[in-house]
Each structure stands twice: as C-alpha cells, then as structure tokens.
Amino acid sequence: MKQKVSFNPLRVSEIRRLTADAVEVSFEVPAELAEDYNYVPGQYVALRKEIDGQEVRRSYSICDVPRHLPTGASIIRVGIKKNLGGVFSTWANDELEIGETVDVMNPQGAFTSRTHVTFLNNPDEAGEGKKHLVAFAAGSGITPIMAIAQAFMDAADDHTFELVYANKGAGDVMFAEEIGDLKDKYPSRFAVHHILSRENRVNPLFTGRIDADRLEQLLDNVLDQDADEWFLCGPFELVQLCRDTLSQRGIPEDRIRFELFSTGKPGDAPAGQQGRAVEIKEGEDVYKITFTLDGLSGEVESPVSANETVLNAALRKRSDVPFACAGGVCGTCRARVVEGEYEMDENYALEPDEVERGYVLTCQTRPKSPCLTVDFDS
C-alpha cells in the first residue's frame, strides 16, 4: 500500500530572496514527522493555505538535498516563483513571513533519477559506476533539477552533469549562487549552459528562445548525447519539443524524465476541498462512482449531464481525497480503476506502465459506464 497522502502544519523557518520575483522557502519538519517527510531529490510537496477566505493549493518542487538538524528535525526547501495572476505564488513572495505555518503535504512525485534512487537515499551504499546526466530547465523548472544535480554529483567522484538553463535575462536566473558553487566544486564534471532570450551573449547560440533549430545545434555541438538519463522541466512547449527531438534521435523513452509545472491550458480545478457543486435532477441519468480511501469505501452519484471528474465527485463525499494541481501534472490524485469504463483527458504524470495497469489521474478522469470503482490506496 502506498504512503498515505497527508498535510501537516509546518513552520516557515527561513525565506530567501532568489530573484526579484522568486523566493526559497524553508520549512522545519519536527523530529516526530521527519520520517513522513523523507524524500528523494526531484520530488515535490503540495502547500495549502487559506488566502482571502479561500483555500488555495499549489505544488512546488523541493530544491535541496535532505537536511537534518541535531535535534532530529529536518528542513524542506522549495522554490516559489511569482506567476502573473498566481494567488499562492504572489502571496508567498509578497506576504509570507518567517514563523508562519503552512499546511505541507508529505513529498510525492516520480521525477527522480532511476540511476541512483537508492543511492540518493543512502549515501553509504556503493554506486553503480560512472554515470552522465543531462538536464533542460526553463525558469522555475530549475527547482527540482537543483536537488537532483547536487545529490548526483555528491554520489560519486566520476559522475558528470550537463545543464541547459533558459531564462529571459541574467536577473531571472534562480539559484545562480548554487549553480556557481557546483561549477566551482566540480569544474571538470559539472557544466551549465545559460540561454537568455532577451539578452545578448557572446555566443549567439546561447541568445534567444530554444526552438527546434537551436535545440538541434545544442545536441550536435554542445551536449554529450550518450547520457544515462535526460531530465526536462519547464513549460509544456519546451518539454514537448525536447521529448520529441530526443525520441527522434533514438533516445529510449525510459531514459527521458520530464515534469511540467503547468500545461498552459485552463482547467476547472475543484473549489477548495469540497468539489464543484452539482445538481441531480429528478429522473436524470447518473454515474455511480465508488472509491476506496484509507481503507474506507465511499459512494457518490454524478449526473451524466455534469460531465464531472472522478476527483470532483469524490470531493463532494469526502474532503480528504488527495489532490494538488488538478491539472494532470502532479499525480497526487492518482488511483487505480477497479471496475468500469472511463476516459482520461490529460496525463503528464503517470508512466505508460502505470496506465496499462489501470492507474488514472482522477482530476482528469470521467466515468463512461453506469458504475465506476477506483482505489486511491493501490
């Protein structure tokens, strides 16, 4: 059984300004919760806060390797970049203060290195020999890459890492100091290629947006294509371009790891923890959705005319149904279909083998048979 998804109020212990519109927020995890918040670099946490009378949830990647205090407590750090119209990111950048508490979900996500998953968790174990990783990041997409890169480079003396990092200008580079530290610490093994879309650089290859032509040039002339894994994190268009190009070059799908912070598409995220209200008219056809969560079964009827997702329907029955982004990106609402037919609109979080085994993102899944049964505990 997978680890229960749960929130706990954690105290903000530090806020560090990264750029004019981005901060690093540190949360102190008390000793009694340290095991629940153990994580593999590359994972994320969902944050929950009531802002202006409305509950807001947002997922943010952990940007540092695990840090432990002498008291037995631990520290989790996330990077939060202010987005235009972003309620949570604006509040975190402009109003959040040290000492405040925020509900933090235990770490989730599969954007982790398959090469050294065990090794990252236990530095005392032997490594797997020389490995090479390449990462493409844009804007706040650097956040999980920082944790992965630091842990990977510390893991062995012969590992190599190449980073392509795209931003508008030098002032937008998040974790500039940490990236510089990695270059200084591993001068022959860590390489970073900054690409700025609105500032001129000496090499024209590193000036402008990463389009298909520029990506081909980078792969042909700059990067070592014999990588054990490729990590892609940023806007949908860039991630998809990189995925398609690498696949066309014969890179196996299981060596390409990707994560999106947003699809860029408007969605109908559930309202708070209640789910969007629907009305069942007398005599109207309904879907019967049955679900298991924490060993308990629940059942809810969903009007066919509402065309609502499994997540929205389930939230009307139980407020603790897990979700974070509600956009098919993070995977927090993952469940396995036990019985019935369904349709999943988008999937940017589940691996192909998970989909084959019947797992779905309930925020994107709608019933297509009179009865649908899902298991959040699987």
C-alpha positions, -999 to +999 in steps of 0.1 A: +000+000+000+013+034-009+021+060+017-010+080+028-011+115+014-015+139+043-010+175+052+007+188+084+012+224+095+049+233+092+066+264+104+084+286+079+120+288+093+136+309+065+127+329+034+155+338+010+151+361-020+164+344-052+153+369-078+130+399-079+101+375-083+112+343-067+119+331-032+132+300-015+110+290+015+123+266+042+100+246+064+111+230+096+099+194+100+097+183+136+115+151+146+083+132+151+074+139+114+108+136+099+103+101+085+070+111+069+088+139+051+118+119+039+122+124+002+142+116-030+156+146-048+133+156-076+101+152-056+076+179-047+053+189-019+019+205-021+012+236+000-022+246+013-032+279+028-064+299+032-058+332+013-085+359+014-110+334+027-104+308+000-084+276+003-056+276-022-033+246-031-002+246-051+026+221-057+063+232-055+094+211-061+119+206-034+151+224-043+177+210-020+190+176-008+177+164+026+190+184+055+188+172+091+193+192+123+210+180+155+176+180+172+163+153+149+142+177+129+147+182+092+144+210+066+125+210+034+131+239+009+110+248-021+114+275-047+084+297-055+084+320-085+056+346-087+033+339-117+011+365-133-023+361-116-009+333-093-027+337-060-004+315-039+029+324-056+021+362-052+011+357-015+043+337-009+065+363-025+049+394-010+033+385+023+046+352+037+067+357+068+091+336+089+073+319+118+040+315+099+026+280+094+016+265+061+000+231+056+025+210+037+018+176+021+043+148+025+066+145-005+053+130-037+063+126-073+084+103-096+107+130-112+137+112-097+168+096-110+163+059-118+201+056-119+206+063-082+173+063-064+186+040-037+220+057-036+205+091-032+186+079-001+216+062+014+249+078+006+267+049+024+258+024-003+281+017-032+274+035-065+268+020-099+298+033-118+303+064-138+271+080-150+262+110-171+230+131-168+217+160-189+190+184-179+170+211-197+153+236-174+135+269-180+126+295-154+113+278-122+119+244-138+153+246-123+139+239-088+139+200-088+170+199-110+190+216-082+182+188-058+189+161-084+222+177-095+235+183-060+228+147-049+240+131-081+273+150-081+280+141-045+272+105-051+305+095-068+338+111-080+333+104-117+297+114-123+292+142-149+262+165-153+253+190-181+226+216-175+209+238-202+191+266-183+168+290-202+157+324-189+147+358-201+177+375-186+205+371-161+184+386-134+159+359-138+183+330-130+171+313-099+197+296-077+225+314-095+248+312-064+242+274-060+248+268-097+281+287-094+290+267-064+285+234-083+307+247-111+334+257-086+332+224-067+331+202-098+349+222-125+356+193-148+324+174-142+295+199-140+287+222-170+260+247-173+249+265-205+228+296-198+205+306-226+189+341-224+160+350-246+162+388-241+199+394-235+228+391-259+255+366-251+289+363-268+279+330-284+247+336-305+237+300-299+230+310-263+209+340-272+172+336-280+145+311-273+151+273-275+134+264-307+138+233-329+168+246-347+186+258-316+179+225-298+194+206-327+225+227-326+229+222-289+226+184-293+250+183-322+277+207-310+274+212-272+259+183-253+271+147-248+242+127-262+255+095-245+236+103-213+222+077-189+192+100-183+177+132-196+157+155-172+133+180-187+114+206-166+097+237-177+068+250-199+048+224-219+061+236-253+098+233-243+094+199-226+074+185-255+099+198-281+128+182-262+109+149-257+100+147-294+135+156-306+153+131-283+129+104-293+136+111-330+173+107-322+167+073-308+168+080-271+148+053-253+116+067-236+126+052-203+158+074-203+138+106-207+124+120-174+101+150-176+079+172-153+056+201-161+046+228-137+017+237-159+001+227-192-008+262-200-044+252-205-073+265-185-089+239-161-118+235-138-099+228-106-121+217-077-133+245-054-113+242-022-118+208-006-155+205-014-156+199-052-178+219-076-214+217-066-237+198-090-275+193-090-291+160-097-325+165-114-353+140-108-351+111-132-318+122-146-293+095-156-263+093-132-230+076-129-223+057-096-188+063-085-174+041-058-140+047-043-117+034-015-096+058+005-077+049+037-094+015+037-129+031+038-154+029+009-174+058-003-201+062-030-214+092-048-237+098-077-226+120-106-251+134-131-243+124-167-250+159-178-224+174-154-195+156-171-176+160-139-143+143-130-140+115-105-120+138-082-147+165-082-174+139-074-154+122-047-146+155-030-183+161-025-183+129-004-150+132+014-129+164+018-097+144+024-095+130-012-059+138-022-052+163-049-029+193-056-027+208-091-060+193-105-044+198-139-030+164-147+005+174-139+015+164-104+000+129-099-012+135-064-048+123-072-036+090-087-059+060-082-064+026-098-096+017-117-110-015-103-142-017-124-159+002-151-151+023-182-136+057-182-119+084-202-088+103-191-084+137-207-048+146-200-018+127-184+015+144-177+023+125-145+017+087-150+042+064-166+030+042-195+032+010-175+010+026-148-017+035-173-015-001-186-022-013-151-053+008-148-040+038-129-056+072-137-054+108-126-088+113-111-087+150-118-087+142-155-109+110-155-146+109-162-168+078-160-182+063-192-201+034-177-230+034-152-207+022-124-170+031-119-149+019-090-115+033-081-090+027-054-069+055-040-050+031-017-035+010-045 
